Amino acid sequence: MSDLQNLILDNNFGLWLLIAVFLSALSSFIGILMFIQIFKVRYKKIAIAVSVLIDSAVYIFCMIYVIMPIFRGLCIIVLFFIYKFLLEQSTEKSIVGVLFNVVMVVISELVFSKIFFNIYPNINISIQENYKYKYTFWLMIGICLFRAIVYAIIKIKKLSITIGDYIRSSTRYSIILTTIVTISVYFMIEVVLNLTNFIYPIFFINILLLIFIAYISIKLIVRGAMLEEKDGKIHNLETYNKTLSIMYDSLRGFRHDYANFIQALNGYIQMDDLDGIKDLSKSITKDCISIRNMGTLDFKIINNPAVYSIIINKFYSAQDKNIQMNVEVMIDINSIKMSVYELCRILGILIDNAIEAAEKCEDKVINIRFIKDAKVDRKLIIIENSYYNKEVDVEKIFEKGVSSKESIGNEHGLGLWIIRKILRKNRNVNLYTTKGELFCQQLEVYEF
């Protein structure tokens, strides 16, 4: 007679299930908090509650109805989807989080399975029915205890894993592949051990080997991501130094020509030439604005490396085409509740379109503003530009293949269509398009 049947006959199943649900929910809650702490996740309380409910429900269901190797596989898949969709994290963060969770379970089993086999010395197979429920029950207690200790250490030491959303695709794929291989090795060990007699020394050696592989994998992942982040910061510092150098040369030139400006201005005044004074004043003001705008291109103000790189590169591109680009940043870029990767894609497309439109105009100007709308609790990214085609349809431009360019190719007309696809994936993001004296694209990112 199985443990489950004994529990039912003794009227202890309800109590056992209640305790199991509590322990499962507690373990899941600690595990999700650990993930949030490690990756510095911005979270919603409702998302955590739903995540704990789903994770613990699946765990209890698998514990009762599913054999061990499949049990583990289902739990891994569900946990990945929780991290990816409920906590809204990138694929690489989600899968590394799953790997970290697997390591926690492995170490817990390594410790508590030894205790279990001392209590039940006659067991030969880890999923043998007579011991399944007792084993799982004590294992859940061990996992809860171990996770709580690890979480406390992470919290106190403020440990974290940095995987930026702006890393290159090659690094992203390497992280995903390395993590999948490590998890697959663990799963294969689990399957082999459960299809053969459970020999504890072999289990011990294999699990230690897996922990070592996981440690090396996570270490390499973190090191690679950190090196790439530092490389990005160095690149941004070099770009900023280039900006400072250009500003310095511009100021030197402005200072050198200052006497000439005064003499020319004095000449217009003596001739009582008001139009000449206005034209000269306009030229001087334009130079001053250009120098001031370059002063706003500070990576301390635009404090996200990926966004800074986009803005600075587009600024120089506009400058090469004699377009005046004004940048105003009044918010913390990192506080925008949106994937940095998707934000950069949208910014790149919108600014490229603004440059193309402004280039055709006599008055070439682009205004970019990052501001906060406190009344509605949202962040606004407003991109305004001068434009030539006053008849442009603000609705049709979002359709696939629609483009104002003279030569329409396969890649033309896809930018705003791509943006619309991104908007559909993000419930808190909206793009409001208007046209007037300037063409305006207002990206709205809500806090909820």
Helices and strands as residue ranges (DSSP letters): H 3-9, H 13-39, H 45-65, H 68-81, I 82-86, H 91-119, H 129-157, H 169-195, H 200-270, H 274-295, H 305-320, E 324-329, G 333-335, H 340-359, E 365-373, E 378-385, G 396-398, H 415-425, E 429-435, E 439-446
